[in-house]
Amino acid sequence: MKILVVYSSLTGNTEKVCRAAAEALPGCHIFSVDAAPPPHEYDLVIVGYWVDKGMPDKKAANYLRTVAQTPVALVGTLGAWPDSDHARECMTKGEALLEGRGNRVLGTFLCQGKVDPRVVEMMQKMAGSAHPMTEERKARLAEAAKHPDETDCENARAFVRGVRAQLAG
Ligand SMILES: Cc1cc2nc3c(=O)[nH]c(=O)nc-3n(C[C@H](O)[C@H](O)[C@H](O)COP(=O)(O)O)c2cc1C
């Protein structure tokens, strides 16, 4: 089975999780989205993205739009809680980018990733506006700062093993 892992990563979180996932898929090919081959030569494509303002980041989104007639799995990192409505909406938006071209979405995985301190600073300056720096937000960012950790990496490995098993079976 030819498996491709493509990651888009600004600050390294998504790359870390995707590299961990790739360890569980011996023989797979892994590329940054900037150098990724076309998806159609593969039996399974796993695309890693980071969440940018509620959406899969632009580079990953553009790559997802090129995927057709292919089994796909999505791996995302974000600052929000992975079980939040916001996270679910981000995942749904990722899946929507694959619709209408005969793709088969085999699964989605999300974990937290530390948020660039410059972005946090920007949010703090905006305090009092749409994104006030509440205690809840502070706690969430402090938790995100610890991720992706080894548990996230292990969960990502288990996730892709499960995805591959779906295809093999
Ligand atoms: C410009 C920008 C916008 C972001 N927007 C969101 C967002 O809407 N929701 C969220 O949960 N996290 C958001 N984040 C946090 C990132 O998704 C998170 O830190 C991610 O793990 C970064 O992945 P990377 O290290 O692979 O680039 C944003 C980060 C940046 C830099």
The ligand as an SDF file (V2000), in Angstrom:
LIG
                    3D

 31 33  0  0  0  0  0  0  0  0999 V2000
   -2.3920   33.2490   12.6520 C   0  0  0  0  0  0  0  0  0  0  0  0
   -2.8660   32.1420   13.5500 C   0  0  0  0  0  0  0  0  0  0  0  0
   -4.2270   31.8680   13.6450 C   0  0  0  0  0  0  0  0  0  0  0  0
   -4.6760   30.8410   14.4830 C   0  0  0  0  0  0  0  0  0  0  0  0
   -6.0290   30.5860   14.5580 N   0  0  0  0  0  0  0  0  0  0  0  0
   -6.4730   29.6110   15.4030 C   0  0  0  0  0  0  0  0  0  0  0  0
   -7.8690   29.3490   15.5210 C   0  0  0  0  0  0  0  0  0  0  0  0
   -8.7260   29.9280   14.8670 O   0  0  0  0  0  0  0  0  0  0  0  0
   -8.2540   28.3760   16.3870 N   0  0  0  0  0  0  0  0  0  0  0  0
   -7.3630   27.6590   17.1410 C   0  0  0  0  0  0  0  0  0  0  0  0
   -7.7920   26.7980   17.9030 O   0  0  0  0  0  0  0  0  0  0  0  0
   -6.0280   27.8690   17.0310 N   0  0  0  0  0  0  0  0  0  0  0  0
   -5.5650   28.8300   16.1750 C   0  0  0  0  0  0  0  0  0  0  0  0
   -4.2140   29.0600   16.0540 N   0  0  0  0  0  0  0  0  0  0  0  0
   -3.2760   28.1810   16.7840 C   0  0  0  0  0  0  0  0  0  0  0  0
   -2.6320   27.1540   15.8540 C   0  0  0  0  0  0  0  0  0  0  0  0
   -3.5930   26.4450   15.1000 O   0  0  0  0  0  0  0  0  0  0  0  0
   -1.8090   26.1220   16.6670 C   0  0  0  0  0  0  0  0  0  0  0  0
   -0.8510   26.7840   17.4470 O   0  0  0  0  0  0  0  0  0  0  0  0
   -1.1630   25.0870   15.7590 C   0  0  0  0  0  0  0  0  0  0  0  0
   -0.7310   23.9890   16.5310 O   0  0  0  0  0  0  0  0  0  0  0  0
    0.0290   25.6220   14.9810 C   0  0  0  0  0  0  0  0  0  0  0  0
    0.5610   24.5520   14.2190 O   0  0  0  0  0  0  0  0  0  0  0  0
    2.0180   24.6010   13.5590 P   0  0  0  0  0  0  0  0  0  0  0  0
    3.0440   24.6730   14.6690 O   0  0  0  0  0  0  0  0  0  0  0  0
    2.1130   23.3120   12.8020 O   0  0  0  0  0  0  0  0  0  0  0  0
    2.0850   25.7960   12.6770 O   0  0  0  0  0  0  0  0  0  0  0  0
   -3.7430   30.0780   15.2360 C   0  0  0  0  0  0  0  0  0  0  0  0
   -2.3720   30.3520   15.1170 C   0  0  0  0  0  0  0  0  0  0  0  0
   -1.9260   31.3670   14.2880 C   0  0  0  0  0  0  0  0  0  0  0  0
   -0.4490   31.6200   14.1780 C   0  0  0  0  0  0  0  0  0  0  0  0
  1  2  1  0
  2  3  1  0
  2 30  2  0
  3  4  2  0
  4  5  1  0
  4 28  1  0
  5  6  2  0
  6  7  1  0
  6 13  1  0
  7  8  2  0
  7  9  1  0
  9 10  1  0
 10 11  2  0
 10 12  1  0
 12 13  2  0
 13 14  1  0
 14 15  1  0
 14 28  1  0
 15 16  1  0
 16 17  1  0
 16 18  1  0
 18 19  1  0
 18 20  1  0
 20 21  1  0
 20 22  1  0
 22 23  1  0
 23 24  1  0
 24 25  2  0
 24 26  1  0
 24 27  1  0
 28 29  2  0
 29 30  1  0
 30 31  1  0
M  END
$$$$
